[in-house]
Amino acid sequence: MRDFSTYGINIPYGRTSGQIKTTCPNCAKVGKQHLKDACLSVNIDEGVWNCHKCGWTGSLNESRAKVEYSKPERKNFTALSDENLQLFSRRGITQDVVNRNKITNSSTGWISLNYFQNGELTNYKWRNPKEKDFRQCQGAKPVIYKYDDVVGQDEVIITEGEFDALAFEVAGLLNACSVNQGAPNPSDTNTEKKLACIANCFEVFEKAKTIIIATDNDTNGKNLRDILIRKFKAEKCKVINWPDGIKDANEALCLLGKDKLRELVENASWAKIEGVF
């Protein structure tokens, strides 16, 4: 098992893998109360941790033990050009949903998908409206898209992209979010960096009673599905099984309609647990 004792982190006896909760040694240093709370989430396999009380994060890889993030600055969240709005309209995303999520033009005229955490702009992703080309805010904290809609929810839907999370909102399901960098390739040996948004928002999934995984119906999407099931534990995960010819939630919305998308959520099946039949 990897050694966390250098950082004062106590791993429960017998646990050698998976995600666990334990007390946070940093809380005492910064004067937090309720020091016996198990507020520190530790991923033993990846060697990373995050405290939901004092915000302490770190890694057994010393180069990542302390990460400083910068916050993007923006005051205007009202302007999206008609040309860029048409991209959302073609994909079944209504103007009301666009406005509610404060989607704007970037300084270059691209679409700016803005990421908020506790009401503050934390990150953004710029998307070229004419082709699949993306840019993220350099140095910003990776968080899940639509964090404020899912934090504290008993049931959380997690998708592979922003348009899929917005598609669920069009269908009346606000409790949908997405990862910020899509799905890792199956050949990736380390997904920690690409899925940092999960570690930085783990309290959302830790407190949820049920997590519905709605990743794409392709090789990368299935790989992300399996990674998320391992992170969140199969016993609290359900999986949406897309009909033949449907790749993701946005396609389901456009081709099958809102009612069918909601039905797919209702009929999501429990993830398989290894060794249980």
Helices and strands as residue ranges (DSSP letters): G 5-7, E 19-22, H 25-29, E 40-43, E 48-51, E 57-59, G 62-64, H 82-90, H 95-100, E 104-105, E 111-117, E 120-127, E 134-136, H 147-150, E 155-159, H 162-170, E 176-178, H 196-200, H 202-207, E 210-214, H 219-232, G 234-236, E 237-239, H 249-256, H 258-266, E 269-270
